[in-house]
Amino acid sequence: MNILRGAFRNIWWKLLSLGLATLVWIAIYHEPEMTSVLAAPVQFRNIPRDLEISSDIVESVDLEAHGQADLLRNLSEKRVSVVLDFSAVRDPGERTFTIGRDNTNLPRGVALVRVIPSQLRFTFEPRIVRNVPVEPQVSGTLPAGWHVVKLVSTPLELAVTGPESKVRRLSAVHTDPVDLTGIMDDKNVRVTAYLPNAQLRFNESPDVTVRVAVAK
């Protein structure tokens, strides 16, 4: 009797819980399957310390994924990414990487139908550092009768790092223009040097001081 009494205790709450669990199972079971295209950022790991990517870098690819609608909806709210492992890259040259299921963080239950593009090719070059001359630029005009005697930047050179071919191709780095308007005496102007290639970077601050010497 005690066993029966315990089994039927709170029977209505137990039946309600069972009914709710059944409804949830039915809802999940009957969740329609869908196909969706997701934009996934491309990330890298194990980049060689002495090499640089000199080719154009693809920032994202499209993943065509198939699965239950609720899983795909959750994916749209989370960050789905493609991770490429460069640990096998040890020498300069071109390398092709095929993107598949192993490169993505798609959850279980979501199938990867295809990737657009399905392959990415990168060119690797040695990383070098080189001191490059700074060339000050000017804008505006001096008052009538005045002319520029000398433009000198401090420092005279800046160290630039990047892929070998792009660093060696750089003959000089230019500064933001120094405005000459109204200058009638020697003047120091603080400006910033600029690199025209996004794959290059300064090893130090790009801020320079330009000494403008004028005469009449």
C-alpha atoms as a printed R data frame, in Angstrom:
    type eleno elety resid chain resno      x      y       z
1   ATOM     1    CA   MET     A     1  0.000  0.000   0.000
2   ATOM     2    CA   ASN     A     2  2.793  2.414   0.853
3   ATOM     3    CA   ILE     A     3  4.393  1.718  -2.497
4   ATOM     4    CA   LEU     A     4  1.151  2.390  -4.361
5   ATOM     5    CA   ARG     A     5  0.470  5.480  -2.284
6   ATOM     6    CA   GLY     A     6  3.966  6.854  -3.142
7   ATOM     7    CA   ALA     A     7  3.509  6.104  -6.836
8   ATOM     8    CA   PHE     A     8  0.261  8.075  -7.014
9   ATOM     9    CA   ARG     A     9  1.420 10.952  -4.853
10  ATOM    10    CA   ASN     A    10  1.327 14.223  -6.858
11  ATOM    11    CA   ILE     A    11  0.059 12.230  -9.824
12  ATOM    12    CA   TRP     A    12 -1.368 15.286 -11.559
13  ATOM    13    CA   TRP     A    13  1.946 17.154 -11.436
14  ATOM    14    CA   LYS     A    14  3.739 14.109 -12.787
15  ATOM    15    CA   LEU     A    15  1.243 13.751 -15.631
16  ATOM    16    CA   LEU     A    16  1.573 17.469 -16.433
17  ATOM    17    CA   SER     A    17  5.364 17.205 -16.529
18  ATOM    18    CA   LEU     A    18  5.156 14.155 -18.774
19  ATOM    19    CA   GLY     A    19  2.748 15.959 -21.072
20  ATOM    20    CA   LEU     A    20  4.997 19.009 -21.342
21  ATOM    21    CA   ALA     A    21  8.025 16.833 -22.063
22  ATOM    22    CA   THR     A    22  6.059 15.063 -24.784
23  ATOM    23    CA   LEU     A    23  5.064 18.376 -26.368
24  ATOM    24    CA   VAL     A    24  8.671 19.584 -26.369
25  ATOM    25    CA   TRP     A    25  9.809 16.319 -27.976
26  ATOM    26    CA   ILE     A    26  7.098 16.602 -30.631
27  ATOM    27    CA   ALA     A    27  8.080 20.215 -31.339
28  ATOM    28    CA   ILE     A    28 11.723 19.279 -31.794
29  ATOM    29    CA   TYR     A    29 10.945 16.162 -33.783
30  ATOM    30    CA   HIS     A    30  8.744 18.077 -36.182
31  ATOM    31    CA   GLU     A    31 11.114 21.050 -36.506
32  ATOM    32    CA   PRO     A    32 11.547 21.506 -40.280
33  ATOM    33    CA   GLU     A    33 14.948 21.162 -41.874
34  ATOM    34    CA   MET     A    34 16.361 24.116 -43.766
35  ATOM    35    CA   THR     A    35 19.388 25.205 -45.756
36  ATOM    36    CA   SER     A    36 21.048 28.500 -44.945
37  ATOM    37    CA   VAL     A    37 24.084 30.433 -46.163
38  ATOM    38    CA   LEU     A    38 26.259 31.934 -43.440
39  ATOM    39    CA   ALA     A    39 29.148 34.382 -43.814
40  ATOM    40    CA   ALA     A    40 32.050 32.985 -41.767
41  ATOM    41    CA   PRO     A    41 35.218 34.961 -40.986
42  ATOM    42    CA   VAL     A    42 38.493 33.264 -41.902
43  ATOM    43    CA   GLN     A    43 40.946 32.922 -39.015
44  ATOM    44    CA   PHE     A    44 44.530 31.646 -38.935
45  ATOM    45    CA   ARG     A    45 46.584 29.751 -36.392
46  ATOM    46    CA   ASN     A    46 50.212 28.605 -36.181
47  ATOM    47    CA   ILE     A    47 51.422 31.365 -38.494
48  ATOM    48    CA   PRO     A    48 55.193 30.907 -39.108
49  ATOM    49    CA   ARG     A    49 57.200 33.509 -37.208
50  ATOM    50    CA   ASP     A    50 59.595 34.252 -40.072
51  ATOM    51    CA   LEU     A    51 57.052 34.282 -42.920
52  ATOM    52    CA   GLU     A    52 54.323 36.721 -43.993
53  ATOM    53    CA   ILE     A    53 51.309 36.443 -46.290
54  ATOM    54    CA   SER     A    54 51.982 38.666 -49.293
55  ATOM    55    CA   SER     A    55 48.891 37.777 -51.366
56  ATOM    56    CA   ASP     A    56 45.441 39.260 -50.863
57  ATOM    57    CA   ILE     A    57 43.790 37.949 -47.702
58  ATOM    58    CA   VAL     A    58 40.189 36.713 -47.931
59  ATOM    59    CA   GLU     A    59 38.406 37.884 -44.789
60  ATOM    60    CA   SER     A    60 35.316 35.660 -45.024
61  ATOM    61    CA   VAL     A    61 33.726 32.787 -46.950
62  ATOM    62    CA   ASP     A    62 30.122 31.627 -47.359
63  ATOM    63    CA   LEU     A    63 29.081 28.368 -45.707
64  ATOM    64    CA   GLU     A    64 25.982 26.607 -47.055
65  ATOM    65    CA   ALA     A    65 24.671 24.625 -44.076
66  ATOM    66    CA   HIS     A    66 21.737 22.222 -43.734
67  ATOM    67    CA   GLY     A    67 19.934 21.190 -40.566
68  ATOM    68    CA   GLN     A    68 16.951 21.746 -38.319
69  ATOM    69    CA   ALA     A    69 15.582 25.254 -38.379
70  ATOM    70    CA   ASP     A    70 16.222 25.903 -34.689
71  ATOM    71    CA   LEU     A    71 19.900 24.923 -35.009
72  ATOM    72    CA   LEU     A    72 20.373 27.199 -38.002
73  ATOM    73    CA   ARG     A    73 18.651 30.058 -36.184
74  ATOM    74    CA   ASN     A    74 21.062 29.642 -33.294
75  ATOM    75    CA   LEU     A    75 23.982 29.689 -35.717
76  ATOM    76    CA   SER     A    76 22.897 33.068 -37.053
77  ATOM    77    CA   GLU     A    77 23.141 34.413 -33.495
78  ATOM    78    CA   LYS     A    78 26.564 32.872 -32.813
79  ATOM    79    CA   ARG     A    79 29.938 33.369 -34.422
80  ATOM    80    CA   VAL     A    80 30.649 30.655 -36.995
81  ATOM    81    CA   SER     A    81 34.217 30.736 -38.285
82  ATOM    82    CA   VAL     A    82 36.677 28.952 -40.562
83  ATOM    83    CA   VAL     A    83 40.096 28.265 -39.029
84  ATOM    84    CA   LEU     A    84 43.093 27.519 -41.267
85  ATOM    85    CA   ASP     A    85 46.123 25.850 -39.713
86  ATOM    86    CA   PHE     A    86 49.479 27.057 -41.113
87  ATOM    87    CA   SER     A    87 51.640 24.697 -39.049
88  ATOM    88    CA   ALA     A    88 52.704 22.786 -42.198
89  ATOM    89    CA   VAL     A    89 53.974 25.970 -43.897
90  ATOM    90    CA   ARG     A    90 57.723 26.214 -43.383
91  ATOM    91    CA   ASP     A    91 59.070 27.730 -46.618
92  ATOM    92    CA   PRO     A    92 58.174 30.650 -48.918
93  ATOM    93    CA   GLY     A    93 55.857 29.948 -51.836
94  ATOM    94    CA   GLU     A    94 52.219 29.342 -52.685
95  ATOM    95    CA   ARG     A    95 50.017 27.120 -50.539
96  ATOM    96    CA   THR     A    96 46.423 26.028 -51.190
97  ATOM    97    CA   PHE     A    97 44.003 25.227 -48.361
98  ATOM    98    CA   THR     A    98 40.770 23.299 -48.944
99  ATOM    99    CA   ILE     A    99 37.941 24.231 -46.589
100 ATOM   100    CA   GLY     A   100 35.836 21.370 -45.226
101 ATOM   101    CA   ARG     A   101 33.954 20.314 -42.163
102 ATOM   102    CA   ASP     A   102 37.169 19.990 -40.133
103 ATOM   103    CA   ASN     A   103 37.953 23.686 -40.690
104 ATOM   104    CA   THR     A   104 34.643 24.920 -39.276
105 ATOM   105    CA   ASN     A   105 33.021 25.042 -35.847
106 ATOM   106    CA   LEU     A   106 29.579 23.979 -37.034
107 ATOM   107    CA   PRO     A   107 27.722 22.084 -34.272
108 ATOM   108    CA   ARG     A   108 26.632 18.451 -34.429
109 ATOM   109    CA   GLY     A   109 23.407 18.083 -36.375
110 ATOM   110    CA   VAL     A   110 24.307 20.722 -38.946
111 ATOM   111    CA   ALA     A   111 25.700 19.451 -42.245
112 ATOM   112    CA   LEU     A   112 28.113 21.461 -44.366
113 ATOM   113    CA   VAL     A   113 26.790 21.377 -47.941
114 ATOM   114    CA   ARG     A   114 29.444 23.506 -49.618
115 ATOM   115    CA   VAL     A   115 31.833 26.429 -49.111
116 ATOM   116    CA   ILE     A   116 32.158 29.412 -51.444
117 ATOM   117    CA   PRO     A   117 35.025 29.563 -52.279
118 ATOM   118    CA   SER     A   118 35.999 26.017 -51.356
119 ATOM   119    CA   GLN     A   119 39.745 26.697 -51.540
120 ATOM   120    CA   LEU     A   120 41.999 29.591 -50.560
121 ATOM   121    CA   ARG     A   121 45.510 30.113 -51.890
122 ATOM   122    CA   PHE     A   122 48.117 32.219 -50.122
123 ATOM   123    CA   THR     A   123 51.608 33.350 -51.076
124 ATOM   124    CA   PHE     A   124 54.130 33.298 -48.246
125 ATOM   125    CA   GLU     A   125 57.310 35.396 -48.248
126 ATOM   126    CA   PRO     A   126 60.139 35.935 -45.782
127 ATOM   127    CA   ARG     A   127 59.530 38.706 -43.260
128 ATOM   128    CA   ILE     A   128 62.149 41.455 -43.381
129 ATOM   129    CA   VAL     A   129 62.766 44.772 -41.630
130 ATOM   130    CA   ARG     A   130 64.228 47.719 -43.542
131 ATOM   131    CA   ASN     A   131 64.893 51.376 -42.770
132 ATOM   132    CA   VAL     A   132 63.106 53.566 -45.326
133 ATOM   133    CA   PRO     A   133 63.701 57.316 -45.902
134 ATOM   134    CA   VAL     A   134 60.975 59.728 -44.807
135 ATOM   135    CA   GLU     A   135 59.909 62.282 -47.444
136 ATOM   136    CA   PRO     A   136 57.943 65.235 -46.031
137 ATOM   137    CA   GLN     A   137 55.016 66.487 -48.127
138 ATOM   138    CA   VAL     A   138 53.729 70.066 -48.198
139 ATOM   139    CA   SER     A   139 50.512 71.885 -49.055
140 ATOM   140    CA   GLY     A   140 49.460 75.514 -49.262
141 ATOM   141    CA   THR     A   141 51.670 78.421 -50.291
142 ATOM   142    CA   LEU     A   142 54.067 80.717 -48.476
143 ATOM   143    CA   PRO     A   143 53.480 84.462 -48.390
144 ATOM   144    CA   ALA     A   144 54.636 86.356 -51.491
145 ATOM   145    CA   GLY     A   145 58.394 86.539 -51.775
146 ATOM   146    CA   TRP     A   146 59.075 83.616 -49.423
147 ATOM   147    CA   HIS     A   147 60.393 80.206 -50.408
148 ATOM   148    CA   VAL     A   148 61.264 76.920 -48.717
149 ATOM   149    CA   VAL     A   149 64.973 76.497 -48.082
150 ATOM   150    CA   LYS     A   150 64.890 73.067 -46.485
151 ATOM   151    CA   LEU     A   151 62.525 70.367 -45.263
152 ATOM   152    CA   VAL     A   152 64.082 67.924 -42.805
153 ATOM   153    CA   SER     A   153 62.282 65.157 -40.936
154 ATOM   154    CA   THR     A   154 63.225 63.736 -37.572
155 ATOM   155    CA   PRO     A   155 63.827 60.836 -37.735
156 ATOM   156    CA   LEU     A   156 65.233 60.713 -41.253
157 ATOM   157    CA   GLU     A   157 64.215 57.049 -41.634
158 ATOM   158    CA   LEU     A   158 61.615 54.705 -40.206
159 ATOM   159    CA   ALA     A   159 61.863 50.924 -39.843
160 ATOM   160    CA   VAL     A   160 59.247 49.068 -41.898
161 ATOM   161    CA   THR     A   161 58.319 45.373 -41.552
162 ATOM   162    CA   GLY     A   162 56.448 43.164 -44.007
163 ATOM   163    CA   PRO     A   163 56.728 40.660 -46.876
164 ATOM   164    CA   GLU     A   164 60.153 40.916 -48.507
165 ATOM   165    CA   SER     A   165 59.036 41.947 -52.019
166 ATOM   166    CA   LYS     A   166 56.751 44.700 -50.751
167 ATOM   167    CA   VAL     A   167 59.292 46.112 -48.293
168 ATOM   168    CA   ARG     A   168 62.062 46.220 -50.908
169 ATOM   169    CA   ARG     A   169 59.735 47.907 -53.391
170 ATOM   170    CA   LEU     A   170 59.204 50.810 -50.986
171 ATOM   171    CA   SER     A   171 61.596 53.657 -51.862
172 ATOM   172    CA   ALA     A   172 60.278 56.142 -49.292
173 ATOM   173    CA   VAL     A   173 57.420 56.838 -46.907
174 ATOM   174    CA   HIS     A   174 55.540 60.113 -47.231
175 ATOM   175    CA   THR     A   175 54.167 62.248 -44.431
176 ATOM   176    CA   ASP     A   176 50.846 64.010 -44.163
177 ATOM   177    CA   PRO     A   177 51.196 67.432 -45.829
178 ATOM   178    CA   VAL     A   178 52.797 70.273 -43.879
179 ATOM   179    CA   ASP     A   179 50.659 73.386 -44.405
180 ATOM   180    CA   LEU     A   180 52.944 76.232 -45.530
181 ATOM   181    CA   THR     A   181 50.215 78.871 -45.455
182 ATOM   182    CA   GLY     A   182 51.360 81.968 -43.581
183 ATOM   183    CA   ILE     A   183 54.795 80.649 -42.531
184 ATOM   184    CA   MET     A   184 57.398 83.437 -42.409
185 ATOM   185    CA   ASP     A   185 59.890 81.874 -40.011
186 ATOM   186    CA   ASP     A   186 61.524 78.502 -39.430
187 ATOM   187    CA   LYS     A   187 59.034 76.123 -37.846
188 ATOM   188    CA   ASN     A   188 58.779 72.569 -36.479
189 ATOM   189    CA   VAL     A   189 55.604 70.728 -37.507
190 ATOM   190    CA   ARG     A   190 54.447 67.392 -36.103
191 ATOM   191    CA   VAL     A   191 52.992 65.073 -38.773
192 ATOM   192    CA   THR     A   192 52.424 61.354 -39.370
193 ATOM   193    CA   ALA     A   193 54.114 59.108 -41.938
194 ATOM   194    CA   TYR     A   194 51.910 56.865 -44.066
195 ATOM   195    CA   LEU     A   195 52.399 53.391 -45.544
196 ATOM   196    CA   PRO     A   196 50.615 52.883 -48.893
197 ATOM   197    CA   ASN     A   197 50.392 49.088 -48.519
198 ATOM   198    CA   ALA     A   198 48.204 47.548 -45.814
199 ATOM   199    CA   GLN     A   199 50.555 44.552 -45.462
200 ATOM   200    CA   LEU     A   200 53.374 46.799 -44.285
201 ATOM   201    CA   ARG     A   201 53.738 48.232 -40.794
202 ATOM   202    CA   PHE     A   202 56.047 50.531 -38.875
203 ATOM   203    CA   ASN     A   203 58.232 49.072 -36.125
204 ATOM   204    CA   GLU     A   204 57.905 52.295 -34.171
205 ATOM   205    CA   SER     A   205 55.689 55.357 -33.962
206 ATOM   206    CA   PRO     A   206 54.983 56.875 -37.398
207 ATOM   207    CA   ASP     A   207 54.929 60.392 -35.895
208 ATOM   208    CA   VAL     A   208 57.749 62.593 -37.193
209 ATOM   209    CA   THR     A   209 58.792 66.216 -36.779
210 ATOM   210    CA   VAL     A   210 59.411 68.204 -39.951
211 ATOM   211    CA   ARG     A   211 61.701 71.238 -39.724
212 ATOM   212    CA   VAL     A   212 60.580 73.858 -42.264
213 ATOM   213    CA   ALA     A   213 63.275 76.408 -43.086
214 ATOM   214    CA   VAL     A   214 62.081 79.410 -45.111
215 ATOM   215    CA   ALA     A   215 63.746 82.521 -46.508
216 ATOM   216    CA   LYS     A   216 62.766 85.693 -48.365
